[in-house]
Amino acid sequence: MNESGRVEAFSDGVFAIAITLLILDIKVPRTGDHGGLWAAIGAQWPSYAAYVVSFLVIGIMWVNHHQVFSYVARVDRTLMFVNLLVLMVVAAVPWPTAMLAEYLREGTASHAAAAVYSLVMVAMALAFQALWWHLTRTGHLFDARVDTTAARATRRRFALGSLGYPLTVGLAFVSAPLTLAAHGLLALYYGFNQVPVPLRRDQATP
């Protein structure tokens, strides 16, 4: 396994643990005086919604991370630390997810929980952007297939795509459910409209 493969394998482990921890915060519902089990299951809808959105966020981040590293031939010390920064934020996602699920219907507290959730997503976007900017700074870490000049030109588009996350911090003080929905839409955007790694014409597959 080359250097890039080792970094990606370690990253895959962190992604897998973080995405698995999300489900552990959904507790088995307990029946009460106001309905049976079905009612108790339905009452936990904030947990299901937060789980689905965060699962999408981490899952799509993993897909894009894998796509980028499939073109990385070597790593340097800076890349390893920037990648660790990405993983630090990914590992933290289950915490604001659980908090937002807990307080989604709690009035003023829901705004604070949604703001914290959004701030974590801002940190994730900035960390991944820093990863891409370091890789494209000189392009020496990419393999021979990558058009480094074209890759560097995608920086602006990459940065523009990240502007949506700071806006969700403001939206958090308007509506927590809308904020959660906005993060779901942003995750889908990055799932279907990700910035591709530009390849040299003589290396691109038809």
PASEBA-1860 file (N, C-alpha, C; in nm, 3 decimals):
! residues 206
1> MNESGRVE> 0.085/-0.120/0.000/0.000/0.000/0.000/0.088/0.124/0.000 ~ 0.061/0.219/-0.092/0.143/0.340/-0.097/0.101/0.437/0.013 ~ 0.172/0.552/0.019/0.145/0.649/0.124/0.001/0.699/0.120 ~ -0.047/0.730/0.000/-0.183/0.779/-0.015/-0.284/0.674/0.031 ~ -0.257/0.548/-0.001/-0.346/0.440/0.039/-0.357/0.426/0.190 ~ -0.247/0.446/0.259/-0.249/0.438/0.406/-0.333/0.549/0.467 ~ -0.316/0.670/0.413/-0.394/0.784/0.463/-0.543/0.761/0.436 ~ -0.575/0.713/0.317/-0.716/0.690/0.283/-0.775/0.578/0.368
9> AFSDGVFA> -0.698/0.473/0.394/-0.748/0.363/0.476/-0.778/0.410/0.619 ~ -0.688/0.491/0.674/-0.712/0.546/0.808/-0.836/0.636/0.807 ~ -0.849/0.718/0.703/-0.964/0.808/0.691/-1.093/0.729/0.680 ~ -1.092/0.621/0.603/-1.211/0.538/0.588/-1.258/0.486/0.723 ~ -1.163/0.450/0.809/-1.199/0.401/0.942/-1.270/0.507/1.024 ~ -1.221/0.630/1.018/-1.284/0.740/1.093/-1.423/0.770/1.038 ~ -1.435/0.774/0.906/-1.567/0.795/0.845/-1.665/0.686/0.888 ~ -1.618/0.562/0.887/-1.706/0.450/0.922/-1.752/0.458/1.067
17> IAITLLIL> -1.662/0.492/1.156/-1.699/0.503/1.298/-1.798/0.618/1.319 ~ -1.769/0.734/1.259/-1.856/0.851/1.277/-1.996/0.825/1.225 ~ -2.006/0.761/1.109/-2.138/0.738/1.049/-2.215/0.631/1.126 ~ -2.143/0.539/1.190/-2.208/0.436/1.272/-2.259/0.493/1.403 ~ -2.182/0.587/1.461/-2.222/0.646/1.589/-2.354/0.722/1.579 ~ -2.389/0.766/1.459/-2.513/0.843/1.443/-2.635/0.763/1.489 ~ -2.640/0.636/1.455/-2.758/0.555/1.487/-2.767/0.524/1.635 ~ -2.654/0.529/1.705/-2.654/0.495/1.848/-2.728/0.600/1.931
25> DIKVPRTG> -2.746/0.719/1.874/-2.818/0.824/1.948/-2.969/0.814/1.934 ~ -3.016/0.722/1.849/-3.161/0.700/1.838/-3.198/0.589/1.936 ~ -3.265/0.625/2.042/-3.297/0.532/2.149/-3.426/0.454/2.118 ~ -3.438/0.339/2.181/-3.561/0.260/2.169/-3.673/0.338/2.237 ~ -3.783/0.368/2.167/-3.890/0.449/2.226/-3.963/0.374/2.338 ~ -4.011/0.451/2.432/-4.087/0.394/2.544/-4.232/0.440/2.535 ~ -4.323/0.350/2.557/-4.464/0.385/2.553/-4.500/0.463/2.678 ~ -4.593/0.557/2.664/-4.637/0.638/2.777/-4.787/0.636/2.791
33> DHGGLWAA> -4.836/0.736/2.862/-4.979/0.742/2.888/-5.058/0.798/2.770 ~ -4.991/0.855/2.672/-5.061/0.924/2.565/-5.061/0.845/2.434 ~ -5.033/0.719/2.437/-5.035/0.641/2.314/-4.948/0.519/2.327 ~ -4.956/0.433/2.228/-4.878/0.311/2.228/-4.743/0.330/2.163 ~ -4.687/0.219/2.119/-4.553/0.220/2.064/-4.545/0.299/1.934 ~ -4.650/0.286/1.850/-4.647/0.360/1.724/-4.638/0.510/1.750 ~ -4.715/0.558/1.848/-4.710/0.701/1.881/-4.572/0.740/1.933 ~ -4.511/0.652/2.012/-4.378/0.681/2.066/-4.273/0.682/1.956
41> IGAQWPSY> -4.289/0.590/1.859/-4.196/0.588/1.745/-4.208/0.717/1.663 ~ -4.331/0.759/1.638/-4.353/0.881/1.562/-4.303/1.006/1.632 ~ -4.308/1.005/1.765/-4.265/1.122/1.841/-4.114/1.146/1.830 ~ -4.041/1.046/1.785/-3.895/1.060/1.773/-3.852/1.108/1.634 ~ -3.944/1.166/1.558/-3.911/1.206/1.422/-3.791/1.301/1.413 ~ -3.767/1.392/1.512/-3.646/1.475/1.499/-3.518/1.393/1.496 ~ -3.515/1.282/1.571/-3.396/1.197/1.569/-3.376/1.133/1.433 ~ -3.485/1.089/1.371/-3.475/1.027/1.239/-3.428/1.129/1.134
49> AAYVVSFL> -3.485/1.249/1.141/-3.450/1.353/1.044/-3.303/1.392/1.057 ~ -3.259/1.413/1.181/-3.119/1.451/1.203/-3.025/1.339/1.160 ~ -3.065/1.214/1.186/-2.983/1.099/1.145/-2.967/1.094/0.994 ~ -3.077/1.108/0.921/-3.072/1.099/0.774/-2.984/1.209/0.716 ~ -3.001/1.333/0.764/-2.922/1.444/0.710/-2.774/1.425/0.740 ~ -2.741/1.391/0.863/-2.600/1.374/0.898/-2.539/1.252/0.830 ~ -2.618/1.148/0.809/-2.570/1.031/0.735/-2.534/1.073/0.592 ~ -2.621/1.154/0.531/-2.593/1.203/0.396/-2.467/1.289/0.394
57> VIGIMWVN> -2.455/1.378/0.493/-2.339/1.468/0.499/-2.209/1.388/0.506 ~ -2.202/1.295/0.601/-2.079/1.217/0.618/-2.057/1.124/0.500 ~ -2.165/1.061/0.453/-2.152/0.967/0.342/-2.102/1.034/0.215 ~ -2.159/1.150/0.182/-2.118/1.221/0.061/-1.979/1.279/0.078 ~ -1.945/1.323/0.199/-1.808/1.367/0.225/-1.709/1.254/0.202 ~ -1.746/1.134/0.245/-1.659/1.017/0.224/-1.642/0.988/0.075 ~ -1.752/0.993/-0.001/-1.744/0.969/-0.145/-1.650/1.069/-0.212 ~ -1.665/1.197/-0.179/-1.580/1.299/-0.239/-1.435/1.288/-0.192
65> HHQVFSYV> -1.416/1.252/-0.067/-1.282/1.230/-0.014/-1.215/1.116/-0.088 ~ -1.289/1.008/-0.110/-1.235/0.893/-0.184/-1.201/0.931/-0.328 ~ -1.289/1.010/-0.390/-1.263/1.051/-0.528/-1.134/1.131/-0.538 ~ -1.114/1.224/-0.446/-0.993/1.306/-0.449/-0.869/1.221/-0.428 ~ -0.874/1.133/-0.327/-0.754/1.055/-0.294/-0.724/0.946/-0.397 ~ -0.819/0.915/-0.482/-0.789/0.819/-0.587/-0.693/0.876/-0.690 ~ -0.672/1.008/-0.685/-0.577/1.074/-0.776/-0.453/1.126/-0.702 ~ -0.441/1.095/-0.574/-0.325/1.139/-0.497/-0.223/1.026/-0.494
73> ARVDRTLM> -0.104/1.053/-0.544/-0.001/0.951/-0.554/0.093/0.950/-0.434 ~ 0.106/1.065/-0.368/0.199/1.075/-0.256/0.144/1.177/-0.157 ~ 0.192/1.174/-0.036/0.146/1.268/0.067/0.267/1.338/0.128 ~ 0.241/1.457/0.179/0.344/1.525/0.257/0.290/1.551/0.397 ~ 0.373/1.605/0.483/0.334/1.624/0.623/0.215/1.719/0.636 ~ 0.214/1.824/0.553/0.103/1.920/0.560/-0.029/1.855/0.522 ~ -0.027/1.775/0.417/-0.150/1.707/0.376/-0.202/1.616/0.486 ~ -0.111/1.547/0.554/-0.154/1.457/0.661/-0.223/1.534/0.773
81> FVNLLVLM> -0.170/1.652/0.808/-0.231/1.730/0.915/-0.363/1.793/0.870 ~ -0.369/1.840/0.746/-0.496/1.895/0.696/-0.601/1.786/0.690 ~ -0.561/1.667/0.648/-0.655/1.555/0.645/-0.703/1.519/0.786 ~ -0.613/1.527/0.883/-0.653/1.504/1.022/-0.755/1.609/1.067 ~ -0.740/1.732/1.020/-0.837/1.836/1.054/-0.974/1.801/0.998 ~ -0.978/1.752/0.875/-1.104/1.707/0.815/-1.166/1.597/0.901 ~ -1.085/1.500/0.940/-1.136/1.386/1.017/-1.180/1.428/1.157 ~ -1.113/1.527/1.214/-1.154/1.576/1.347/-1.296/1.630/1.343
89> VVAAVPWP> -1.328/1.704/1.236/-1.463/1.759/1.224/-1.564/1.648/1.195 ~ -1.527/1.556/1.107/-1.616/1.444/1.075/-1.650/1.365/1.202 ~ -1.550/1.339/1.284/-1.572/1.262/1.406/-1.662/1.335/1.504 ~ -1.669/1.469/1.493/-1.750/1.548/1.586/-1.896/1.555/1.546 ~ -1.930/1.519/1.423/-2.067/1.536/1.372/-2.174/1.467/1.457 ~ -2.151/1.346/1.511/-2.257/1.284/1.591/-2.302/1.369/1.711 ~ -2.212/1.449/1.768/-2.251/1.529/1.884/-2.353/1.637/1.851 ~ -2.329/1.728/1.755/-2.434/1.826/1.724/-2.558/1.763/1.664
97> TAMLAEYL> -2.543/1.646/1.600/-2.660/1.576/1.547/-2.753/1.536/1.660 ~ -2.695/1.476/1.765/-2.776/1.434/1.881/-2.838/1.555/1.950 ~ -2.762/1.664/1.961/-2.814/1.784/2.029/-2.927/1.846/1.949 ~ -2.913/1.853/1.817/-3.019/1.911/1.735/-3.145/1.825/1.740 ~ -3.128/1.694/1.739/-3.243/1.604/1.748/-3.316/1.623/1.881 ~ -3.239/1.645/1.986/-3.297/1.660/2.121/-3.375/1.791/2.135 ~ -3.325/1.898/2.074/-3.383/2.031/2.096/-3.455/2.089/1.975 ~ -3.479/2.008/1.872/-3.537/2.060/1.748/-3.672/2.125/1.770
105> REGTASHA> -3.747/2.080/1.870/-3.882/2.134/1.895/-3.888/2.219/2.021 ~ -3.773/2.266/2.068/-3.768/2.331/2.199/-3.754/2.483/2.194 ~ -3.816/2.547/2.097/-3.819/2.693/2.093/-3.682/2.756/2.081 ~ -3.648/2.843/2.177/-3.521/2.916/2.171/-3.401/2.822/2.170 ~ -3.408/2.714/2.245/-3.297/2.619/2.249/-3.272/2.557/2.113 ~ -3.378/2.543/2.032/-3.361/2.483/1.900/-3.272/2.570/1.812 ~ -3.279/2.703/1.829/-3.196/2.792/1.750/-3.048/2.776/1.785 ~ -3.019/2.763/1.912/-2.880/2.743/1.954/-2.826/2.609/1.904
113> AAAVYSLV> -2.909/2.505/1.914/-2.865/2.373/1.867/-2.841/2.373/1.717 ~ -2.930/2.439/1.642/-2.914/2.446/1.497/-2.792/2.529/1.459 ~ -2.765/2.634/1.535/-2.648/2.717/1.507/-2.518/2.638/1.530 ~ -2.513/2.562/1.638/-2.395/2.480/1.664/-2.377/2.376/1.554 ~ -2.486/2.312/1.514/-2.481/2.214/1.405/-2.427/2.280/1.278 ~ -2.475/2.400/1.247/-2.431/2.470/1.127/-2.284/2.509/1.136 ~ -2.240/2.550/1.254/-2.100/2.588/1.271/-2.007/2.469/1.249 ~ -2.050/2.352/1.293/-1.970/2.232/1.269/-1.963/2.204/1.118
121> MVAMALAF> -2.073/2.225/1.048/-2.072/2.206/0.903/-1.986/2.310/0.832 ~ -1.984/2.432/0.884/-1.894/2.534/0.830/-1.750/2.489/0.846 ~ -1.717/2.438/0.965/-1.581/2.389/0.989/-1.545/2.275/0.895 ~ -1.643/2.187/0.869/-1.617/2.076/0.778/-1.590/2.126/0.636 ~ -1.671/2.221/0.590/-1.653/2.275/0.456/-1.518/2.345/0.444 ~ -1.479/2.421/0.544/-1.351/2.491/0.540/-1.234/2.394/0.545 ~ -1.246/2.287/0.623/-1.139/2.189/0.632/-1.120/2.116/0.500 ~ -1.231/2.078/0.437/-1.220/2.009/0.309/-1.168/2.103/0.200
129> QALWWHLT> -1.208/2.230/0.210/-1.157/2.327/0.115/-1.007/2.345/0.132 ~ -0.960/2.348/0.258/-0.816/2.359/0.284/-0.741/2.239/0.226 ~ -0.802/2.121/0.235/-0.742/2.001/0.177/-0.725/2.017/0.026 ~ -0.831/2.064/-0.040/-0.826/2.081/-0.185/-0.727/2.190/-0.225 ~ -0.724/2.298/-0.150/-0.633/2.407/-0.182/-0.488/2.362/-0.166 ~ -0.459/2.282/-0.066/-0.321/2.235/-0.050/-0.282/2.141/-0.164 ~ -0.373/2.053/-0.202/-0.344/1.960/-0.310/-0.319/2.033/-0.442 ~ -0.395/2.140/-0.466/-0.385/2.210/-0.594/-0.282/2.324/-0.592
137> RTGHLFDA> -0.222/2.350/-0.477/-0.126/2.462/-0.467/-0.012/2.444/-0.566 ~ 0.048/2.327/-0.567/0.155/2.298/-0.663/0.118/2.179/-0.752 ~ 0.031/2.094/-0.704/-0.009/1.976/-0.780/0.090/1.862/-0.775 ~ 0.197/1.876/-0.696/0.302/1.773/-0.696/0.260/1.644/-0.626 ~ 0.149/1.649/-0.552/0.103/1.528/-0.483/0.009/1.444/-0.569 ~ -0.042/1.503/-0.677/-0.129/1.428/-0.768/-0.048/1.332/-0.853 ~ -0.116/1.232/-0.908/-0.049/1.145/-1.003/-0.051/1.209/-1.142 ~ 0.009/1.141/-1.238/0.031/1.200/-1.371/-0.098/1.224/-1.448
145> RVDTTAAR> -0.210/1.165/-1.406/-0.334/1.182/-1.480/-0.397/1.319/-1.464 ~ -0.365/1.388/-1.356/-0.435/1.511/-1.319/-0.377/1.632/-1.392 ~ -0.467/1.714/-1.446/-0.429/1.842/-1.505/-0.422/1.943/-1.391 ~ -0.303/1.969/-1.341/-0.288/2.050/-1.220/-0.333/2.194/-1.241 ~ -0.312/2.248/-1.361/-0.356/2.385/-1.389/-0.509/2.395/-1.384 ~ -0.576/2.299/-1.446/-0.723/2.298/-1.444/-0.774/2.272/-1.302 ~ -0.706/2.187/-1.227/-0.746/2.159/-1.089/-0.735/2.285/-1.005 ~ -0.630/2.362/-1.025/-0.612/2.485/-0.950/-0.723/2.586/-0.984
153> ATRRRFAL> -0.769/2.582/-1.108/-0.874/2.675/-1.152/-1.008/2.646/-1.087 ~ -1.026/2.527/-1.030/-1.154/2.493/-0.966/-1.165/2.550/-0.824 ~ -1.058/2.610/-0.776/-1.059/2.661/-0.638/-1.174/2.758/-0.614 ~ -1.194/2.850/-0.710/-1.299/2.951/-0.691/-1.436/2.887/-0.685 ~ -1.463/2.794/-0.776/-1.592/2.726/-0.774/-1.610/2.648/-0.645 ~ -1.502/2.587/-0.597/-1.508/2.512/-0.473/-1.543/2.605/-0.357 ~ -1.480/2.723/-0.354/-1.507/2.820/-0.247/-1.650/2.872/-0.253 ~ -1.701/2.899/-0.375/-1.838/2.949/-0.389/-1.939/2.847/-0.337
161> GSLGYPLT> -1.912/2.718/-0.360/-2.002/2.615/-0.312/-2.010/2.610/-0.161 ~ -1.903/2.657/-0.094/-1.900/2.654/0.052/-1.972/2.770/0.116 ~ -2.015/2.868/0.036/-2.080/2.986/0.093/-2.216/2.954/0.154 ~ -2.277/2.844/0.111/-2.408/2.809/0.163/-2.406/2.775/0.311 ~ -2.295/2.721/0.359/-2.290/2.678/0.498/-2.293/2.795/0.598 ~ -2.219/2.904/0.579/-2.234/3.017/0.671/-2.376/3.074/0.674 ~ -2.445/3.067/0.560/-2.583/3.117/0.556/-2.675/3.036/0.648 ~ -2.644/2.907/0.666/-2.728/2.825/0.753/-2.715/2.864/0.900
169> VGLAFVSA> -2.602/2.929/0.934/-2.588/2.977/1.073/-2.693/3.083/1.101 ~ -2.712/3.176/1.007/-2.816/3.276/1.023/-2.955/3.216/1.019 ~ -2.975/3.119/0.930/-3.105/3.053/0.920/-3.141/2.981/1.049 ~ -3.039/2.938/1.124/-3.064/2.866/1.250/-3.145/2.949/1.348 ~ -3.132/3.082/1.342/-3.204/3.169/1.435/-3.343/3.205/1.383 ~ -3.377/3.151/1.266/-3.511/3.167/1.211/-3.593/3.040/1.233 ~ -3.535/2.925/1.194/-3.605/2.798/1.207/-3.505/2.684/1.210 ~ -3.509/2.606/1.315/-3.420/2.491/1.325/-3.456/2.382/1.224
177> PLTLAAHG> -3.586/2.348/1.207/-3.619/2.247/1.105/-3.578/2.288/0.964 ~ -3.595/2.416/0.930/-3.554/2.462/0.798/-3.402/2.454/0.783 ~ -3.331/2.479/0.890/-3.184/2.469/0.887/-3.142/2.326/0.859 ~ -3.207/2.232/0.925/-3.175/2.091/0.902/-3.206/2.052/0.757 ~ -3.319/2.100/0.705/-3.354/2.072/0.566/-3.253/2.134/0.471 ~ -3.204/2.253/0.502/-3.105/2.320/0.417/-2.976/2.239/0.411 ~ -2.936/2.182/0.523/-2.815/2.099/0.523/-2.835/1.972/0.441 ~ -2.955/1.919/0.444/-2.984/1.804/0.360/-2.972/1.838/0.212
185> LLALYYGF> -3.022/1.955/0.174/-3.013/1.998/0.034/-2.869/2.026/-0.006 ~ -2.790/2.085/0.084/-2.649/2.109/0.054/-2.574/1.978/0.035 ~ -2.607/1.879/0.117/-2.542/1.748/0.103/-2.575/1.687/-0.033 ~ -2.701/1.697/-0.073/-2.740/1.643/-0.204/-2.672/1.719/-0.317 ~ -2.656/1.850/-0.300/-2.587/1.930/-0.401/-2.445/1.877/-0.421 ~ -2.374/1.854/-0.312/-2.238/1.805/-0.323/-2.234/1.660/-0.369 ~ -2.346/1.590/-0.352/-2.350/1.452/-0.399/-2.365/1.443/-0.550 ~ -2.441/1.537/-0.608/-2.470/1.531/-0.752/-2.397/1.637/-0.834
193> NQVPVPLR> -2.336/1.734/-0.767/-2.271/1.843/-0.840/-2.132/1.871/-0.782 ~ -2.061/1.763/-0.748/-1.929/1.781/-0.691/-1.830/1.831/-0.795 ~ -1.724/1.896/-0.747/-1.620/1.944/-0.837/-1.536/1.824/-0.881 ~ -1.534/1.792/-1.012/-1.456/1.677/-1.056/-1.307/1.708/-1.056 ~ -1.225/1.604/-1.044/-1.081/1.621/-1.054/-1.047/1.626/-1.203 ~ -0.998/1.741/-1.253/-0.972/1.753/-1.397/-0.855/1.664/-1.439 ~ -0.873/1.593/-1.548/-0.768/1.505/-1.600/-0.707/1.564/-1.727 ~ -0.583/1.529/-1.751/-0.520/1.567/-1.876/-0.592/1.500/-1.993
201> RDQATP> -0.595/1.566/-2.104/-0.671/1.514/-2.219/-0.619/1.377/-2.264 ~ -0.490/1.357/-2.254/-0.435/1.229/-2.298/-0.454/1.118/-2.197 ~ -0.508/1.157/-2.075/-0.531/1.059/-1.969/-0.680/1.037/-1.943 ~ -0.764/1.129/-1.987/-0.908/1.117/-1.960/-0.966/0.999/-2.034 ~ -1.054/0.927/-1.966/-1.120/0.813/-2.029/-1.238/0.862/-2.110 ~ -1.266/0.804/-2.227/-1.377/0.849/-2.311/-1.510/0.813/-2.247
END
